């Protein structure tokens, strides 16, 4: 499974030429729901590597689309796509076709998680990502600045700082600090500090990770993430097809659709779409809480 992408061909990698890669992955056909279901069953029940490969190649375009949304972090797009592909492979490995929804809905969570972890590892912001709120600030600051027409360079205005802090649930000092770091242009972890007779030193050699965790703690964290993903996958199966689609487009998509777009798609009013979304989200929450409770009872 780990080598599923490499079996496609060594030339088909983002690092081998981004334009060519994007052109090549468009040649892989999108799967119908029935095709996807049968391939997923073959892989899950029989370990069919060919089926896994078809599932992966049919979703490479999804990875590329998500990765393009992270171009503002100064990292090679090819590398970002490669990390997203790793997330896609993990999603295929854990996907359960019996839950009643599409692989893309499940995979986007794994793809985004893999890309965001790569970005956080690559940036030399030592204290970045210590809390969920700080991660949210890191990945949303540029977008919100664009929405309020804030300047890219230099300090934010007090009212802009207040607006961003309120919107993202962080304190104003964190907004100011993060903006200065990101606007100043982050130094690469591998940027040379000096070259002398003793050799070359890099910035990463001098960074101390104050939030480093031991392997056991990281394993627990990974297990918790896997559990949340499985809960979400199962809970989404409680929704009907329309509810799944609306929740996905409104709350799980990198580029959420507006009520107006979905109302046009379904031929109903915006208020009707909003009602369906609210009802579906409540059902999803109830299902996840119920499943979580059942799992805790089994564990105890």
N, C-alpha and C positions, 0 to 999 in steps of 0.2 A: 504493500500500500504506500509506504513512504517513497517508493521509486515510481509511483504511477505517472507523475508528470514527466519524469525523465524518459519514460518509454515512448512518449509522444515524438521525441526527436530532439537531439541536442540543439538544433538550430532554433527550435521554438522556445525561446526564453526571452524575457523582456530585455535582459542585458545584451542579447545578440542583435539588437536594433529594435527600438520601440515601435517605429512606424511599420516595420515588417511584421512584428509580433501582432500588433493590433489588426493588421490586415489578415494575417493567417488565422487568428482565432475566430474571426467572423465567418470563416468557412465551415466551422463545426455547427451542425444543425441544432436548433433548439428542440427540446424533447416535449412531446405531448405528455399529459399527465399519466396516461396509461403506460406509455413507454418508460417513463421515469419510475413508476411504481414497480414494474417488472425488473428493471435493472437493479433497483435498490434491494429488492427481495433476493435476487441472485447473488448480490454481493454479501448481504447480511446473513443469508442462510448457507451459502456455499463458498464464500470467500472468492468469488469470481473477480479476478483482477481486471479482466476486460470490461466487465460491467462497471466497475469503479472508474475506470479510465473514461468511459463514455459519459458518466455522470459528471466527472471533473471537466472534461473538455467542453461540454455543453454549457458550463457555468463560468468559463474563463472570462467571458464578456462582462458578467456581473462583477467579478473581481476588479477588472479594469475600470469599470464605471465607478465603483466605490473608491478605488485608489486615486482616481483623478480628483476626487473631492479633497484630497490631502496634499495637493501640490504646493500649498503655501508654506510648507515647513522646511523648505530648502534642502530636501533630500531627493536623490535620483528617483524619478518616477518608476523606473524599471525595478529598483530595489523594493519600493513600496508595493508594487504589483506582486513581486515574488513573495513577500511576506503575506500578502493577502491570499495567495495561492496555497500557502501552508495552512492558513485558517480554513480554506475551502476543503482541503484534504481531510482535516480533522472533522469538519462537518459531515462529509460523506461517510467517514468511518463510523460516526455516532448516529447517523440519521436512521430513524425508524419509519419505514413507509406505511406502517399500519396506523399511524396517528391521524391520517386523513388530510394532510396539507402538503404543499409543495416544498421541495428541497431548498429553493431560493429563499423562502421565508425563514427557514432555520439557518441556512448558511450565512446570511448577511451578518448575523450576530457574531459568528466565529471569524468572518473576514475582517470586520471592523475591529474586533478585539485584537487580532494578530497585528493589524496595521498600527493601531494605537500603541500597543506595547513596543513595537519596533521604533516608532517615533520617540516615545519616552526614553527608550534606551539610547537613542542616537543623539538626543539633545543634551547639552552639558548644563542643564538646569538641575543642579544637584537635589534641590528640595522639591522639584516638581512632582506632582502626582501623589503627595502624601495623603490626600483625602479625595473623596469622590468629587467634592465641590471644586478643588483645585484642578483636577483633571478636566472637569467641565469647563472651567475658566480657560485653561490652556487650549482646548480644542474649539472654543466658541468665541474667543476674544476678537479675532480678525473679522469673523462674520458679523458680529454685533457692531463693531466699529464701522463696517461698511454700511450697515443699515441706518446708522445715525450720522453718516458722513463725517466721521471723525478722521483726523489726519493720520497717515500711516506712521510718520516719524514725529518724535517729540512727545512731550507729556500731554495727557488728556486734560480737557477742561474739567473743573470740579463737578459741573452738572452731568458731564459724560461719565465720570467715574462713579457718581452716585447711581446713575441709570444702570450701568453695567453691573455694579455690585448688587443692586436690588434684583435685577433680572436673573442673575446666576446664583444668588444666595451666598455670596462671599463678602468679606469685609472690604472696605475701600482701599486699605493699605495693600491688600493682596492684588487688587486690580492695578494700582499704580506700579507695584513692583514687577508684576508679570508683563505689563505693557512696556516698561523700560527694558526688560530683558529681551523681549521679542522684537521690539522696534530697533534695538541696538544691533541686531544681527548676531545670532549666537555663534560662538566659536565652535568649530568641529572638535569632537573628542579626540580626533587624531591630528589636530593642527599642531605642528612642531613648535615647541617653546624655544629651543635653542639647538644649535649644532656645534659641537666642540670636540675636543680631543677625547672626551669621555663617551661620546656618542650622542645620539639624538633622544630628546625627551618629548613626550606628548602630553597634552593637557589631561588626558585620561589617567596618566600616571600619578597626577597630583590631586585627583578628585577623591573625596571620601564619601561613600554612600552611607549617610546617617540612617537610612531606612532599610539597609540590607537585611534580608531574612535568611535563615538557614534553610537547607533543602527540605527539612521536615515541614517547616512552616509554609514553604512555597507549595509543597505537595497538598497540604490541607487547603490552601487557597485555590489551587487548581481543581480539587475535588468539589469545592463549594461552587465554583463557576460551572463545572459540568452538571452539577445537580440543578442549578438554576436554569440552565439551558434545557435540560430534560423536562423540568417542570413546565417551562414555557411551551415546549413542543407538545407535551401532553395536553396542557390547558387549551391551546389553540384548537385542538381537535374537538373541543366542546362547542365551538362556534360553527354556524352554518357557513356555506361558501361565500355568501355575500358579506357576512360579518367579518370573516377572515380577511377578505380582500380590502374592505374599508379600513379595518384596524391596521393592516399592513401598509396601506398607502398613506394613512394619516399619522401613524405613530411609529412605524418600524422602518420607514423608507428614509434614505439619505436626502431625498428631495420630496418631502411630503406634498401630496396633492391638496389643493384647496377644496372647500366644500362645493364651490361653484363647479370645479372640474368634475367632481364625482357626481354631482347632481345632474350634469349634462350626460355623463356616461350612463347613468341609470334611469334617466328620464323622470326624476322626481325633484322635489324642492330641496334647497339647501338645508332647511330646517329638518326635513325628513332624514337626510344623510347624517346630520348632527345627532338626531335622536338614536339612529341605529348605532352610530359610533359610541355614544355614551352607554347604551345598553350593552353593546358588545364588550366594552372595556370593563364594565361592572361584572359581567359574566366571567371574563378572563380573570379578574381579581379573585372572585369567589372560587373559581376552579383551582387557581394556584394555591390559595390558602387551604382549601380542602385537601389537596394533594400533599401539601407540605405537612399538614397535621397528620395525615395517614402515614407518611413516611417516618415522621418522628415517633409515632406510636409503634410502628414496626421495629424501629431501631431500639426503642426502649424495652 
